[in-house]
Structure formats: C-alpha cells, structure tokens
Amino acid sequence: MTDSPSDPAAGTRPGQSPAPGAPRWVKVSGAVALALIVLFLVLHLSGSGFGPGMHSGSGH
C-alpha cells in the first residue's frame, strides 16, 4: 500500500490543492455575531431589564 499525499475521501485530485478555508474575517465576524446573539438571549431570558420591554411605562 502506498501513502498518497491527498486523501481520496476529501474530494481532491492528486495534483490539485484542497480548497482554502473561510478567511479569518469571516470566522471572526461569525464568532462576534454568535456571541451577540447569545448575550441578547441570556439577557432577555434572565429578565434583567434590557430589551424592548425596558421602557414600557410601568412607573418604576
């Protein structure tokens, strides 16, 4: 059995380099967006007074 430099399961030909991954800015932007979504959900579900219902005129 010979060791081939490319994995046949990866879908690349022996003379072809694999497709590059996503650029760093895409990964960072996705991570920041995900963190903001999680932060919003945590604050919203915890009832910390943050969000659309904060200024509802309840007289507090």
C-alpha positions as CSV (number, residue, x, y, z in Angstrom):
1,M,0.0,0.0,0.0
2,T,1.4,3.4,-0.9
3,D,0.9,6.6,1.0
4,S,-0.7,9.2,-1.2
5,P,-0.3,12.9,-0.3
6,S,-4.0,13.6,-0.9
7,D,-6.9,11.9,0.8
8,P,-9.3,10.4,-1.8
9,A,-12.2,10.9,0.6
10,A,-11.5,14.7,0.6
11,G,-12.6,15.0,-3.0
12,T,-9.3,16.5,-4.3
13,R,-7.2,15.1,-7.2
14,P,-3.6,14.3,-6.5
15,G,-2.3,17.3,-8.4
16,Q,-4.9,19.7,-7.0
17,S,-4.6,21.6,-3.8
18,P,-7.6,21.5,-1.4
19,A,-9.9,24.4,-1.3
20,P,-8.9,27.1,1.2
21,G,-11.0,27.6,4.3
22,A,-13.0,30.6,5.1
23,P,-11.0,33.9,5.5
24,R,-10.2,34.9,9.1
25,W,-12.5,37.9,8.9
26,V,-15.5,35.7,8.1
27,K,-14.7,33.5,11.1
28,V,-14.2,36.5,13.5
29,S,-17.4,38.1,12.2
30,G,-19.4,34.9,12.7
31,A,-18.0,34.5,16.2
32,V,-18.9,38.1,17.2
33,A,-22.4,37.7,15.7
34,L,-22.9,34.5,17.6
35,A,-21.7,36.0,20.9
36,L,-24.0,39.0,20.5
37,I,-27.0,36.7,19.8
38,V,-26.2,34.5,22.8
39,L,-25.7,37.7,25.0
40,F,-29.1,39.1,23.9
41,L,-30.8,35.8,24.5
42,V,-29.3,35.4,28.0
43,L,-30.2,39.0,29.0
44,H,-33.7,38.6,27.5
45,L,-34.4,35.3,29.2
46,S,-33.0,36.4,32.6
47,G,-35.3,39.4,32.7
48,S,-32.6,41.9,33.5
49,G,-34.5,44.9,32.3
50,F,-32.7,45.0,28.9
51,G,-34.6,45.0,25.7
52,P,-37.9,46.2,24.2
53,G,-39.9,46.0,27.4
54,M,-37.5,48.2,29.3
55,H,-39.3,51.5,28.7
56,S,-42.9,50.2,28.9
57,G,-44.0,53.0,31.3
58,S,-44.6,50.7,34.3
59,G,-43.8,53.6,36.7
60,H,-40.7,52.1,38.3
